[in-house]
Amino acid sequence: MFAIYADKPDFDNPLSALVIGERPEPKLLDGWIRVKVSAVALNWHDLWTLRGMGMRPIAFPMILGCDGAGTLDDGAEILIYPLMGNPDWKEDETIDPDRNVFSELHPGTMADYAFVPRRNIIVRPKELTQVEGAALGTAWLTAYRMLFTRSNLRAGQTMLVQGASGGVSTALIQLGNAAGMNVWATGRTEEKQKLARNLGAQRTFAPGEKLPEKVDAVFDTVGAATWKHSLHSVRTGGTIVTCGAHTGRDPSAELGQLFREQISVHGSYLGTLHEFRNLLTFVTTHGIHPQIGEILPMEKAEKGFRDMWEGRTAGKFVFTR
């Protein structure tokens, strides 16, 4: 079957490991179901896989893709929840020691067909197109958990989003605006800052720019490049929520400031199936349409990978089949 996959890891030049071609159809496991894929989002996780980075050793070649939209054999239109784990785990699945997403232990969703556990199949709301639904699986679920589960923000409080144009960042801006937050964002260019304002940010700033006042919470998806600014931008007793570090994972901790100003730092990873259902309800109830930066046929996916790797983002990249 047609697939987009990594044939080997290449840390320094991940695009050299990207292959668009044919792969054997995976075996259908007990309790799993076949999905004919119609749309799938590109995530930073896919670039980490190309670099050979993951929570577990990756068995190459590996089909990429963590989420998506498609149809079942009976014609039902569905979305794919990305997270799997131990079937006997009864707590929050994001802290299951055996947790994994598609393209880690099992082939991913960037293919003609994806093979997924029945639990991971969610009926696509009629208010969302296939492309919009595909965009929600990883980035928007991550943003939803960061904002509504990990930050404890309330309507009217001020939040800063580090970065204005990535998938998680644009989701945070749209979700925060809909929830009644005062949303601020940073962007490297005026074009990126304009995008953030168009999505609902009340104010935008250059990276590292001193804010007019400190905020109640900072959402940092960037890592080393923004961490110091995040610490200096949050009020005493405030919160920083982080979910990624694509500019580096070893920023200065500045522990003195953390304990003097009683800043809470929360890591956040994807979201639960319950949160995914709540995200779909929130998005459809508020009439939100996820910001899509570019839609490409899977055959031309290399352009999307290159644009993300080189920082040319304006929302989610979605590949269609």
Protein Blocks (a to p, Z undefined) as FASTA:
>chain_A
ZZdddfbdcfklmmlmpccdddddddddehiacdddfbdcddfklmmmmnopafbdcddd
ddehjbdcdddfkopacdddfbdcdfkbcbdfklgfkbccehilpccfbdfbdcddfklp
ccddfkbcfklmmmmmmmmmmmmmmmmmmnopaehiacddehjkbmklmmmmmmmmmnop
acddddfbfklmmmmmmnopabdcdehiacfbdcfbdcdfkbmmlmmmmmmmpcehiacd
dfbdfkbjbdcfklmlmmmnopacdddehjafklmmmmmmmmmmnopacddfbdcdfklm
mmmmmmmmnopagbjadddZZ
